[in-house]
Each structure stands twice: as structure tokens, then as C-alpha cells.
Amino acid sequence: MSSSPEAAPSQEFLIEETRRYHHFITLALWLAVVTGAEIVLIFLPIPMPVVLTILSLMSAGKFFAVILWFMHLIYDKRLLFWIFVAALMLTFATFSALLALFSVDVLDPKWIA
């Protein structure tokens, strides 16, 4: 154990942490509002392709908001953000390639027992 007392956090640090805390609460409230709007959108008499497009855009917005704030990417160096985006694009490209590769409508039926 150390005999020196621990240094108290500086006033600037406490102000910054309080600001971040309020950002998290505000974001959580906005995410709840967007989720409520998504639920309402499902029950509106709108054509299904329009509903799915709007829901996809809203979900993507929520996804990036959570990634940026709750994973603290917004406070990290820009390089880490771009590494994350590159990995996300690589993941999406791999998933899309696998979907195309194993698409049922392009399989030759003679190979299916």
C-alpha cells in the first residue's frame, strides 16, 4: 500500500464527466423516442417497402448513435473510428458475398438430394 493520499480529480475533469453523463442520458431518451416511433410506424397504413426502408434507416441511425457514444468512439482518436468503419464495411461485404454464394435460387437442383 502506498502512504501517499490519492489525488482528488480536478474540477475540469468533473465538469467534463458530468457533461458526458448528460449526453448519455439525452441519447438514451432519444433512442427511446425513436424506438417508439418505429413501433408506431409498423401499425400505420403505409406500403410495406416504405415501412421497411424507413425502419432500416432509423435502425442504422440508432446503431451508429450507440456505437459512437456508448462505445466511446466519439471521444477516441479519429483513426480508431476509421478502423471500426473499415472493419464494419469488411464484415458487411463478407456477409453479402456469403449470401450471394449460398443463394438458393442459383443452386443447381441436381446437387440437392
Residue pairs with C-beta under 8 A, 6 or more apart in sequence:
20 75
23 69
24 69
24 70
27 65
27 66
27 69
27 70
30 65
31 62
31 65
31 66
34 58
34 61
34 62
35 62
37 58
38 55
38 58
38 59
41 51
41 54
41 55
41 58
42 51
42 55
44 51
67 73
67 84
68 74
68 81
73 80
73 81
73 84
